[in-house]
Amino acid sequence: DGRGHGCRRRELAMPRSTHGDFSNLEQPVWLQQTNPKRRGSAAFARYDAYKGAKTVGEALRAGAVLGDLKNDLQKGYLTFGHKLGAVDSASSALVAKLVGGTGRAPPSSA
């Protein structure tokens, strides 16, 4: 359990998507699109303004402050890089075409 015995608790490594550099204005970011902030608060208004940003620099230019971005990272509203599983409309159209336009995989022939 890490108590006594001279053992120290080991910290788990953070997922790769949380490693980034806020001082690099070109650092790609992904922000949750549903505003998680308290409606009517200044943070809510700022988040609405910067949630479409694709880089740290875009978020800051859109009204985010460094504290906002650090908090968003800590709470999981922001990740570095691109959101896993997120696809653009062209990719979605290609997938739909490949699976017969239904958005579902074709039935198996087994």
C-alpha positions, 0 to 999 in steps of 0.5 A: 500500500506504500505506507511505511516500509520505505516505499513511495507511491509511484505517480502514473504517467499522464496520457500522451494527449496531456503533454504539450507546451502552452508557450508554443503558440502553434501547439495543436489543441482540441477543445470540448465543443459543449461549453462546460463552464457555468452559464452566465460566468465570464469563463463561460463567455471566454470559453464560447469565444475560444472553443473553436481554436485549433492551436494555443495561439488561436485560443489566446487570440480568441480571448482565453487566458493561460489559466483557462487553458491550464484549467481546461487541460486539468479538467479534460476539456482540452487535449493536445493534438487532435481528438482521437476518433474525431473526423472531418466531414470528408472523412465521414462521407468516405466512411459512409460510402465504404459502408454503404451510406448507412453509417453502419458496417455491412452485415457479416456473411457468416 
